[in-house]
């Protein structure tokens, strides 16, 4: 029985992560790409160099675009960008 519970917990965690990743991609493709391409993330002069500065940029630009994202949505987008484009590890609080 405890193995079944462990499998269910791991499965739910994976599904939650997949859902967040899907949400972030949709948000990115809907709101971010309308103003810039992905080359912004890999350019030499990029502003975001670590996880915290990346989160600050996500928060800044969603505010500039008047998207009114919640803190959770900002975190979801930051985590997705950090993993997909920046190769940054999420701090412990993620």
Jmol script that loads the backbone (N, CA, C; Angstrom):
load data "model"
ATOM      1  N   UNK A   1       0.826  -1.202   0.000  1.00  0.00           N
ATOM      2  CA  UNK A   1       0.000   0.000   0.000  1.00  0.00           C
ATOM      3  C   UNK A   1       0.866   1.261   0.000  1.00  0.00           C
ATOM      4  N   UNK A   2       1.955   1.251   0.812  1.00  0.00           N
ATOM      5  CA  UNK A   2       2.785   2.458   0.855  1.00  0.00           C
ATOM      6  C   UNK A   2       3.489   2.708  -0.475  1.00  0.00           C
ATOM      7  N   UNK A   3       3.733   1.645  -1.260  1.00  0.00           N
ATOM      8  CA  UNK A   3       4.339   1.830  -2.577  1.00  0.00           C
ATOM      9  C   UNK A   3       3.362   2.500  -3.535  1.00  0.00           C
ATOM     10  N   UNK A   4       2.108   2.123  -3.426  1.00  0.00           N
ATOM     11  CA  UNK A   4       1.069   2.732  -4.253  1.00  0.00           C
ATOM     12  C   UNK A   4       0.934   4.218  -3.935  1.00  0.00           C
ATOM     13  N   UNK A   5       0.966   4.562  -2.668  1.00  0.00           N
ATOM     14  CA  UNK A   5       0.886   5.971  -2.262  1.00  0.00           C
ATOM     15  C   UNK A   5       2.089   6.740  -2.797  1.00  0.00           C
ATOM     16  N   UNK A   6       3.275   6.160  -2.707  1.00  0.00           N
ATOM     17  CA  UNK A   6       4.482   6.820  -3.214  1.00  0.00           C
ATOM     18  C   UNK A   6       4.383   7.052  -4.712  1.00  0.00           C
ATOM     19  N   UNK A   7       3.879   6.053  -5.437  1.00  0.00           N
ATOM     20  CA  UNK A   7       3.724   6.191  -6.889  1.00  0.00           C
ATOM     21  C   UNK A   7       2.723   7.297  -7.207  1.00  0.00           C
ATOM     22  N   UNK A   8       1.622   7.351  -6.466  1.00  0.00           N
ATOM     23  CA  UNK A   8       0.623   8.401  -6.692  1.00  0.00           C
ATOM     24  C   UNK A   8       1.189   9.784  -6.412  1.00  0.00           C
ATOM     25  N   UNK A   9       1.950   9.940  -5.342  1.00  0.00           N
ATOM     26  CA  UNK A   9       2.536  11.234  -4.994  1.00  0.00           C
ATOM     27  C   UNK A   9       3.504  11.678  -6.077  1.00  0.00           C
ATOM     28  N   UNK A  10       4.364  10.779  -6.516  1.00  0.00           N
ATOM     29  CA  UNK A  10       5.324  11.112  -7.580  1.00  0.00           C
ATOM     30  C   UNK A  10       4.580  11.459  -8.862  1.00  0.00           C
ATOM     31  N   UNK A  11       3.551  10.707  -9.170  1.00  0.00           N
ATOM     32  CA  UNK A  11       2.754  10.975 -10.368  1.00  0.00           C
ATOM     33  C   UNK A  11       2.086  12.330 -10.320  1.00  0.00           C
ATOM     34  N   UNK A  12       1.538  12.699  -9.172  1.00  0.00           N
ATOM     35  CA  UNK A  12       0.899  14.009  -9.031  1.00  0.00           C
ATOM     36  C   UNK A  12       1.919  15.132  -9.145  1.00  0.00           C
ATOM     37  N   UNK A  13       3.086  14.946  -8.566  1.00  0.00           N
ATOM     38  CA  UNK A  13       4.128  15.972  -8.664  1.00  0.00           C
ATOM     39  C   UNK A  13       4.539  16.163 -10.106  1.00  0.00           C
ATOM     40  N   UNK A  14       4.685  15.063 -10.841  1.00  0.00           N
ATOM     41  CA  UNK A  14       5.076  15.163 -12.246  1.00  0.00           C
ATOM     42  C   UNK A  14       3.988  15.850 -13.059  1.00  0.00           C
ATOM     43  N   UNK A  15       2.738  15.476 -12.811  1.00  0.00           N
ATOM     44  CA  UNK A  15       1.625  16.089 -13.528  1.00  0.00           C
ATOM     45  C   UNK A  15       1.547  17.577 -13.231  1.00  0.00           C
ATOM     46  N   UNK A  16       1.758  17.974 -11.967  1.00  0.00           N
ATOM     47  CA  UNK A  16       1.744  19.386 -11.611  1.00  0.00           C
ATOM     48  C   UNK A  16       2.835  20.152 -12.316  1.00  0.00           C
ATOM     49  N   UNK A  17       4.028  19.570 -12.381  1.00  0.00           N
ATOM     50  CA  UNK A  17       5.143  20.203 -13.068  1.00  0.00           C
ATOM     51  C   UNK A  17       4.858  20.314 -14.561  1.00  0.00           C
ATOM     52  N   UNK A  18       4.298  19.265 -15.143  1.00  0.00           N
ATOM     53  CA  UNK A  18       3.965  19.289 -16.566  1.00  0.00           C
ATOM     54  C   UNK A  18       2.905  20.355 -16.834  1.00  0.00           C
ATOM     55  N   UNK A  19       1.942  20.483 -15.918  1.00  0.00           N
ATOM     56  CA  UNK A  19       0.912  21.504 -16.077  1.00  0.00           C
ATOM     57  C   UNK A  19       1.483  22.905 -16.007  1.00  0.00           C
ATOM     58  N   UNK A  20       2.414  23.119 -15.080  1.00  0.00           N
ATOM     59  CA  UNK A  20       3.059  24.428 -14.956  1.00  0.00           C
ATOM     60  C   UNK A  20       3.897  24.731 -16.191  1.00  0.00           C
ATOM     61  N   UNK A  21       4.583  23.719 -16.702  1.00  0.00           N
ATOM     62  CA  UNK A  21       5.405  23.910 -17.901  1.00  0.00           C
ATOM     63  C   UNK A  21       4.526  24.263 -19.095  1.00  0.00           C
ATOM     64  N   UNK A  22       3.408  23.576 -19.215  1.00  0.00           N
ATOM     65  CA  UNK A  22       2.476  23.856 -20.299  1.00  0.00           C
ATOM     66  C   UNK A  22       1.895  25.263 -20.162  1.00  0.00           C
ATOM     67  N   UNK A  23       1.552  25.641 -18.939  1.00  0.00           N
ATOM     68  CA  UNK A  23       1.020  26.983 -18.685  1.00  0.00           C
ATOM     69  C   UNK A  23       2.056  28.036 -19.043  1.00  0.00           C
ATOM     70  N   UNK A  24       3.308  27.824 -18.643  1.00  0.00           N
ATOM     71  CA  UNK A  24       4.367  28.796 -18.931  1.00  0.00           C
ATOM     72  C   UNK A  24       4.583  28.936 -20.425  1.00  0.00           C
ATOM     73  N   UNK A  25       4.599  27.830 -21.145  1.00  0.00           N
ATOM     74  CA  UNK A  25       4.801  27.894 -22.600  1.00  0.00           C
ATOM     75  C   UNK A  25       3.669  28.669 -23.259  1.00  0.00           C
ATOM     76  N   UNK A  26       2.445  28.405 -22.820  1.00  0.00           N
ATOM     77  CA  UNK A  26       1.295  29.128 -23.373  1.00  0.00           C
ATOM     78  C   UNK A  26       1.399  30.622 -23.069  1.00  0.00           C
ATOM     79  N   UNK A  27       1.741  30.960 -21.828  1.00  0.00           N
ATOM     80  CA  UNK A  27       1.900  32.371 -21.451  1.00  0.00           C
ATOM     81  C   UNK A  27       2.993  33.012 -22.295  1.00  0.00           C
ATOM     82  N   UNK A  28       4.108  32.329 -22.440  1.00  0.00           N
ATOM     83  CA  UNK A  28       5.244  32.840 -23.214  1.00  0.00           C
ATOM     84  C   UNK A  28       4.853  33.067 -24.665  1.00  0.00           C
ATOM     85  N   UNK A  29       4.231  32.053 -25.263  1.00  0.00           N
ATOM     86  CA  UNK A  29       3.869  32.144 -26.678  1.00  0.00           C
ATOM     87  C   UNK A  29       2.770  33.172 -26.928  1.00  0.00           C
ATOM     88  N   UNK A  30       1.966  33.440 -25.919  1.00  0.00           N
ATOM     89  CA  UNK A  30       0.888  34.412 -26.057  1.00  0.00           C
ATOM     90  C   UNK A  30       1.365  35.845 -25.812  1.00  0.00           C
ATOM     91  N   UNK A  31       2.165  36.047 -24.754  1.00  0.00           N
ATOM     92  CA  UNK A  31       2.477  37.407 -24.327  1.00  0.00           C
ATOM     93  C   UNK A  31       3.904  37.857 -24.611  1.00  0.00           C
ATOM     94  N   UNK A  32       4.864  36.989 -24.502  1.00  0.00           N
ATOM     95  CA  UNK A  32       6.269  37.411 -24.617  1.00  0.00           C
ATOM     96  C   UNK A  32       6.711  37.536 -26.071  1.00  0.00           C
ATOM     97  N   UNK A  33       6.340  36.568 -26.882  1.00  0.00           N
ATOM     98  CA  UNK A  33       6.790  36.529 -28.264  1.00  0.00           C
ATOM     99  C   UNK A  33       6.169  37.643 -29.102  1.00  0.00           C
ATOM    100  N   UNK A  34       5.100  38.253 -28.614  1.00  0.00           N
ATOM    101  CA  UNK A  34       4.508  39.361 -29.383  1.00  0.00           C
ATOM    102  C   UNK A  34       5.463  40.568 -29.437  1.00  0.00           C
ATOM    103  N   UNK A  35       6.407  40.653 -28.476  1.00  0.00           N
ATOM    104  CA  UNK A  35       7.332  41.789 -28.438  1.00  0.00           C
ATOM    105  C   UNK A  35       8.769  41.415 -28.779  1.00  0.00           C
ATOM    106  N   UNK A  36       9.157  40.172 -28.570  1.00  0.00           N
ATOM    107  CA  UNK A  36      10.543  39.777 -28.852  1.00  0.00           C
ATOM    108  C   UNK A  36      10.625  38.283 -29.112  1.00  0.00           C
ATOM    109  N   UNK A  37      11.696  37.877 -29.780  1.00  0.00           N
ATOM    110  CA  UNK A  37      11.940  36.463 -30.026  1.00  0.00           C
ATOM    111  C   UNK A  37      12.796  35.866 -28.919  1.00  0.00           C
ATOM    112  N   UNK A  38      13.112  34.604 -29.062  1.00  0.00           N
ATOM    113  CA  UNK A  38      13.891  33.912 -28.041  1.00  0.00           C
ATOM    114  C   UNK A  38      15.366  34.312 -28.043  1.00  0.00           C
ATOM    115  N   UNK A  39      15.811  35.010 -29.069  1.00  0.00           N
ATOM    116  CA  UNK A  39      17.215  35.450 -29.099  1.00  0.00           C
ATOM    117  C   UNK A  39      17.544  36.376 -27.934  1.00  0.00           C
ATOM    118  N   UNK A  40      16.548  36.994 -27.372  1.00  0.00           N
ATOM    119  CA  UNK A  40      16.727  37.866 -26.210  1.00  0.00           C
ATOM    120  C   UNK A  40      17.352  37.112 -25.042  1.00  0.00           C
ATOM    121  N   UNK A  41      17.019  35.846 -24.908  1.00  0.00           N
ATOM    122  CA  UNK A  41      17.487  35.056 -23.768  1.00  0.00           C
ATOM    123  C   UNK A  41      18.934  34.604 -23.891  1.00  0.00           C
ATOM    124  N   UNK A  42      19.428  34.553 -25.102  1.00  0.00           N
ATOM    125  CA  UNK A  42      20.772  34.008 -25.309  1.00  0.00           C
ATOM    126  C   UNK A  42      21.789  35.053 -25.753  1.00  0.00           C
ATOM    127  N   UNK A  43      21.366  36.281 -25.895  1.00  0.00           N
ATOM    128  CA  UNK A  43      22.289  37.321 -26.352  1.00  0.00           C
ATOM    129  C   UNK A  43      23.360  37.602 -25.294  1.00  0.00           C
ATOM    130  N   UNK A  44      24.504  38.042 -25.740  1.00  0.00           N
ATOM    131  CA  UNK A  44      25.631  38.302 -24.846  1.00  0.00           C
ATOM    132  C   UNK A  44      25.307  39.397 -23.823  1.00  0.00           C
ATOM    133  N   UNK A  45      24.540  40.397 -24.221  1.00  0.00           N
ATOM    134  CA  UNK A  45      24.266  41.536 -23.340  1.00  0.00           C
ATOM    135  C   UNK A  45      22.989  41.369 -22.519  1.00  0.00           C
ATOM    136  N   UNK A  46      22.543  40.147 -22.330  1.00  0.00           N
ATOM    137  CA  UNK A  46      21.301  39.949 -21.574  1.00  0.00           C
ATOM    138  C   UNK A  46      21.453  40.455 -20.135  1.00  0.00           C
ATOM    139  N   UNK A  47      20.354  40.939 -19.602  1.00  0.00           N
ATOM    140  CA  UNK A  47      20.353  41.515 -18.260  1.00  0.00           C
ATOM    141  C   UNK A  47      20.298  40.421 -17.197  1.00  0.00           C
ATOM    142  N   UNK A  48      19.475  39.420 -17.419  1.00  0.00           N
ATOM    143  CA  UNK A  48      19.306  38.344 -16.432  1.00  0.00           C
ATOM    144  C   UNK A  48      20.504  37.403 -16.485  1.00  0.00           C
ATOM    145  N   UNK A  49      21.231  37.351 -15.387  1.00  0.00           N
ATOM    146  CA  UNK A  49      22.420  36.490 -15.303  1.00  0.00           C
ATOM    147  C   UNK A  49      22.287  35.412 -14.228  1.00  0.00           C
ATOM    148  N   UNK A  50      21.289  35.571 -13.364  1.00  0.00           N
ATOM    149  CA  UNK A  50      21.037  34.580 -12.321  1.00  0.00           C
ATOM    150  C   UNK A  50      19.528  34.496 -12.119  1.00  0.00           C
ATOM    151  N   UNK A  51      19.116  33.567 -11.275  1.00  0.00           N
ATOM    152  CA  UNK A  51      17.691  33.310 -11.104  1.00  0.00           C
ATOM    153  C   UNK A  51      16.935  34.546 -10.611  1.00  0.00           C
ATOM    154  N   UNK A  52      17.480  35.218  -9.622  1.00  0.00           N
ATOM    155  CA  UNK A  52      16.783  36.385  -9.055  1.00  0.00           C
ATOM    156  C   UNK A  52      16.653  37.518 -10.074  1.00  0.00           C
ATOM    157  N   UNK A  53      17.696  37.782 -10.849  1.00  0.00           N
ATOM    158  CA  UNK A  53      17.589  38.851 -11.849  1.00  0.00           C
ATOM    159  C   UNK A  53      16.636  38.454 -12.971  1.00  0.00           C
ATOM    160  N   UNK A  54      16.550  37.165 -13.280  1.00  0.00           N
ATOM    161  CA  UNK A  54      15.573  36.698 -14.263  1.00  0.00           C
ATOM    162  C   UNK A  54      14.157  36.921 -13.739  1.00  0.00           C
ATOM    163  N   UNK A  55      13.917  36.585 -12.482  1.00  0.00           N
ATOM    164  CA  UNK A  55      12.588  36.799 -11.904  1.00  0.00           C
ATOM    165  C   UNK A  55      12.234  38.284 -11.893  1.00  0.00           C
ATOM    166  N   UNK A  56      13.199  39.129 -11.593  1.00  0.00           N
ATOM    167  CA  UNK A  56      12.957  40.576 -11.616  1.00  0.00           C
ATOM    168  C   UNK A  56      12.557  41.041 -13.012  1.00  0.00           C
ATOM    169  N   UNK A  57      13.206  40.506 -14.039  1.00  0.00           N
ATOM    170  CA  UNK A  57      12.869  40.883 -15.411  1.00  0.00           C
ATOM    171  C   UNK A  57      11.474  40.396 -15.801  1.00  0.00           C
ATOM    172  N   UNK A  58      11.133  39.178 -15.409  1.00  0.00           N
ATOM    173  CA  UNK A  58       9.790  38.661 -15.700  1.00  0.00           C
ATOM    174  C   UNK A  58       8.745  39.548 -15.013  1.00  0.00           C
ATOM    175  N   UNK A  59       8.967  39.867 -13.752  1.00  0.00           N
ATOM    176  CA  UNK A  59       8.028  40.722 -13.018  1.00  0.00           C
ATOM    177  C   UNK A  59       7.939  42.100 -13.662  1.00  0.00           C
ATOM    178  N   UNK A  60       9.073  42.640 -14.037  1.00  0.00           N
ATOM    179  CA  UNK A  60       9.104  43.977 -14.648  1.00  0.00           C
ATOM    180  C   UNK A  60       8.326  44.018 -15.960  1.00  0.00           C
ATOM    181  N   UNK A  61       8.583  43.053 -16.831  1.00  0.00           N
ATOM    182  CA  UNK A  61       7.968  43.114 -18.152  1.00  0.00           C
ATOM    183  C   UNK A  61       6.492  42.737 -18.136  1.00  0.00           C
ATOM    184  N   UNK A  62       6.087  41.853 -17.234  1.00  0.00           N
ATOM    185  CA  UNK A  62       4.652  41.574 -17.161  1.00  0.00           C
ATOM    186  C   UNK A  62       3.928  42.808 -16.640  1.00  0.00           C
ATOM    187  N   UNK A  63       4.562  43.576 -15.752  1.00  0.00           N
ATOM    188  CA  UNK A  63       3.963  44.819 -15.264  1.00  0.00           C
ATOM    189  C   UNK A  63       3.919  45.862 -16.387  1.00  0.00           C
ATOM    190  N   UNK A  64       5.011  45.973 -17.155  1.00  0.00           N
ATOM    191  CA  UNK A  64       5.038  46.921 -18.281  1.00  0.00           C
ATOM    192  C   UNK A  64       3.941  46.616 -19.302  1.00  0.00           C
ATOM    193  N   UNK A  65       3.644  45.332 -19.480  1.00  0.00           N
ATOM    194  CA  UNK A  65       2.611  44.926 -20.437  1.00  0.00           C
ATOM    195  C   UNK A  65       1.220  44.886 -19.800  1.00  0.00           C
ATOM    196  N   UNK A  66       1.133  45.288 -18.524  1.00  0.00           N
ATOM    197  CA  UNK A  66      -0.136  45.311 -17.787  1.00  0.00           C
ATOM    198  C   UNK A  66      -0.844  43.958 -17.815  1.00  0.00           C
ATOM    199  N   UNK A  67      -0.066  42.887 -17.594  1.00  0.00           N
ATOM    200  CA  UNK A  67      -0.634  41.539 -17.615  1.00  0.00           C
ATOM    201  C   UNK A  67      -1.244  41.136 -16.274  1.00  0.00           C
ATOM    202  N   UNK A  68      -0.832  41.807 -15.206  1.00  0.00           N
ATOM    203  CA  UNK A  68      -1.365  41.533 -13.867  1.00  0.00           C
ATOM    204  C   UNK A  68      -1.193  40.076 -13.442  1.00  0.00           C
ATOM    205  N   UNK A  69      -0.018  39.509 -13.749  1.00  0.00           N
ATOM    206  CA  UNK A  69       0.264  38.137 -13.330  1.00  0.00           C
ATOM    207  C   UNK A  69       0.406  38.078 -11.823  1.00  0.00           C
ATOM    208  N   UNK A  70      -0.033  36.979 -11.263  1.00  0.00           N
ATOM    209  CA  UNK A  70       0.150  36.734  -9.837  1.00  0.00           C
ATOM    210  C   UNK A  70       1.612  36.359  -9.579  1.00  0.00           C
ATOM    211  N   UNK A  71       1.983  36.356  -8.321  1.00  0.00           N
ATOM    212  CA  UNK A  71       3.334  35.936  -7.936  1.00  0.00           C
ATOM    213  C   UNK A  71       3.599  34.501  -8.399  1.00  0.00           C
ATOM    214  N   UNK A  72       2.575  33.669  -8.309  1.00  0.00           N
ATOM    215  CA  UNK A  72       2.706  32.277  -8.754  1.00  0.00           C
ATOM    216  C   UNK A  72       2.951  32.209 -10.259  1.00  0.00           C
ATOM    217  N   UNK A  73       2.236  33.006 -11.028  1.00  0.00           N
ATOM    218  CA  UNK A  73       2.434  33.014 -12.484  1.00  0.00           C
ATOM    219  C   UNK A  73       3.828  33.533 -12.843  1.00  0.00           C
ATOM    220  N   UNK A  74       4.303  34.526 -12.121  1.00  0.00           N
ATOM    221  CA  UNK A  74       5.663  35.034 -12.337  1.00  0.00           C
ATOM    222  C   UNK A  74       6.671  33.928 -12.027  1.00  0.00           C
ATOM    223  N   UNK A  75       6.442  33.195 -10.956  1.00  0.00           N
ATOM    224  CA  UNK A  75       7.334  32.084 -10.605  1.00  0.00           C
ATOM    225  C   UNK A  75       7.306  30.994 -11.666  1.00  0.00           C
ATOM    226  N   UNK A  76       6.124  30.650 -12.149  1.00  0.00           N
ATOM    227  CA  UNK A  76       5.995  29.618 -13.187  1.00  0.00           C
ATOM    228  C   UNK A  76       6.774  30.023 -14.429  1.00  0.00           C
ATOM    229  N   UNK A  77       6.610  31.274 -14.859  1.00  0.00           N
ATOM    230  CA  UNK A  77       7.331  31.743 -16.046  1.00  0.00           C
ATOM    231  C   UNK A  77       8.831  31.780 -15.795  1.00  0.00           C
ATOM    232  N   UNK A  78       9.240  32.262 -14.635  1.00  0.00           N
ATOM    233  CA  UNK A  78      10.661  32.333 -14.303  1.00  0.00           C
ATOM    234  C   UNK A  78      11.277  30.941 -14.300  1.00  0.00           C
ATOM    235  N   UNK A  79      10.610  29.984 -13.681  1.00  0.00           N
ATOM    236  CA  UNK A  79      11.118  28.613 -13.636  1.00  0.00           C
ATOM    237  C   UNK A  79      11.270  28.036 -15.037  1.00  0.00           C
ATOM    238  N   UNK A  80      10.282  28.266 -15.876  1.00  0.00           N
ATOM    239  CA  UNK A  80      10.300  27.742 -17.240  1.00  0.00           C
ATOM    240  C   UNK A  80      11.440  28.361 -18.046  1.00  0.00           C
ATOM    241  N   UNK A  81      11.560  29.680 -17.981  1.00  0.00           N
ATOM    242  CA  UNK A  81      12.654  30.345 -18.707  1.00  0.00           C
ATOM    243  C   UNK A  81      14.021  29.910 -18.169  1.00  0.00           C
ATOM    244  N   UNK A  82      14.130  29.808 -16.851  1.00  0.00           N
ATOM    245  CA  UNK A  82      15.398  29.418 -16.228  1.00  0.00           C
ATOM    246  C   UNK A  82      15.842  28.053 -16.734  1.00  0.00           C
ATOM    247  N   UNK A  83      14.911  27.132 -16.804  1.00  0.00           N
ATOM    248  CA  UNK A  83      15.236  25.775 -17.247  1.00  0.00           C
ATOM    249  C   UNK A  83      15.453  25.708 -18.755  1.00  0.00           C
ATOM    250  N   UNK A  84      14.553  26.308 -19.510  1.00  0.00           N
ATOM    251  CA  UNK A  84      14.561  26.152 -20.966  1.00  0.00           C
ATOM    252  C   UNK A  84      15.662  26.944 -21.665  1.00  0.00           C
ATOM    253  N   UNK A  85      15.892  28.177 -21.248  1.00  0.00           N
ATOM    254  CA  UNK A  85      16.802  29.050 -21.979  1.00  0.00           C
ATOM    255  C   UNK A  85      18.058  29.445 -21.225  1.00  0.00           C
ATOM    256  N   UNK A  86      17.980  29.579 -19.933  1.00  0.00           N
ATOM    257  CA  UNK A  86      19.094  30.144 -19.180  1.00  0.00           C
ATOM    258  C   UNK A  86      19.990  29.110 -18.518  1.00  0.00           C
ATOM    259  N   UNK A  87      19.520  27.888 -18.387  1.00  0.00           N
ATOM    260  CA  UNK A  87      20.299  26.858 -17.713  1.00  0.00           C
ATOM    261  C   UNK A  87      20.557  27.186 -16.256  1.00  0.00           C
ATOM    262  N   UNK A  88      19.595  27.827 -15.629  1.00  0.00           N
ATOM    263  CA  UNK A  88      19.735  28.233 -14.232  1.00  0.00           C
ATOM    264  C   UNK A  88      18.979  27.278 -13.327  1.00  0.00           C
ATOM    265  N   UNK A  89      19.521  27.035 -12.174  1.00  0.00           N
ATOM    266  CA  UNK A  89      18.844  26.211 -11.182  1.00  0.00           C
ATOM    267  C   UNK A  89      17.894  27.066 -10.368  1.00  0.00           C
ATOM    268  N   UNK A  90      16.795  26.480 -10.034  1.00  0.00           N
ATOM    269  CA  UNK A  90      15.818  27.153  -9.198  1.00  0.00           C
ATOM    270  C   UNK A  90      16.306  27.124  -7.749  1.00  0.00           C
ATOM    271  N   UNK A  91      16.252  28.246  -7.055  1.00  0.00           N
ATOM    272  CA  UNK A  91      16.641  28.249  -5.632  1.00  0.00           C
ATOM    273  C   UNK A  91      15.732  27.330  -4.820  1.00  0.00           C
ATOM    274  N   UNK A  92      16.109  27.088  -3.592  1.00  0.00           N
ATOM    275  CA  UNK A  92      15.395  26.149  -2.726  1.00  0.00           C
ATOM    276  C   UNK A  92      13.902  26.474  -2.571  1.00  0.00           C
ATOM    277  N   UNK A  93      13.525  27.747  -2.595  1.00  0.00           N
ATOM    278  CA  UNK A  93      12.135  28.092  -2.347  1.00  0.00           C
ATOM    279  C   UNK A  93      11.201  27.757  -3.499  1.00  0.00           C
ATOM    280  N   UNK A  94      11.709  27.288  -4.606  1.00  0.00           N
ATOM    281  CA  UNK A  94      10.838  26.951  -5.749  1.00  0.00           C
ATOM    282  C   UNK A  94      10.020  25.711  -5.489  1.00  0.00           C
TER     283      UNK A  94
END
end "model"
wireframe off; spacefill off
backbone 0.3
color backbone group
